[in-house]
Amino acid sequence: MIARQRPKYLDLFRIRLPLPGLVSILHRISGTALFVFAGVLLYLLQESLHSPESHAHFVALTGHCLVKLFLIGMLWSFLHHFFAGLRFLLLDVHVASDLGPTRATSMAVLIVSLLLTAILGAWLW
Amino acid sequence: MVKRVVTGAHYGLKDWLAQRITALVMAVYVIGFVAMLLICPPRQYEGWHALFRNQLMRIATVVFFISLFWHAWIGMRDILMDYIKPTGVRFGLEIAVVLVLAGYAVWVVQILWSL
């Protein structure tokens, strides 16, 4: 039996993350992004609702291309977090938790959230 | 050998479950909201305003946001526990997260009930 060389430390930049690992870390990153920018999104909701004048302000704000870029970033964060979250809920009840299916669903989460972001982003632009 | 029962503070399972239940509540709201947007999108400011003036919609929206903030607290706490090692810094950040989320909860109620 050959003793396998095991890594002595965990260097994030030298670890080749498997697909489910990538979905998992992106779930954390997207969740953190949504938390950090929740205040901005709440502010936009407030402006859209408060009065006709504030609504006009909301329309002007969201017409700005940097704000649109920001919202597309938020859209991806939300979509990835949503679909990856649904996948985690399925894993909790042991649906698609074998190695093959878990890779397939990871790929599906990545592709569906990117694709929907692209479609909705292009539509909103 | 020390016989010690490792039971922790018992909040782990409760939080794990709360994270999943709040996720389901939010998923139901989001799916309903998207369906509404697809079937009968609110027109202009008047339609959007009227939608959130509806009492049922207000209550559903507040339930959604309470779930969101609770969910965000558990998630942020998990992340802080994993990556921020100095206890003092982590504790400070956890308190900041709680205060921000509590402020947001008040803000949401104010946004919805000032319509």
Interface residues (C-beta under 8 A of the other chain):
Chain A: R28 G31 T32 L34 F35 A38 G39 L42 L45 Q46 S48 L49 H50 P52 H55 F82 G85 L86 L89 D92
Chain B: R20 A23 L24 A27 V30 Y45 W48 H49 F52 A72 G75 M76 I79 V97 V100 Y104 W107 V108 I111 L112 S114 L115
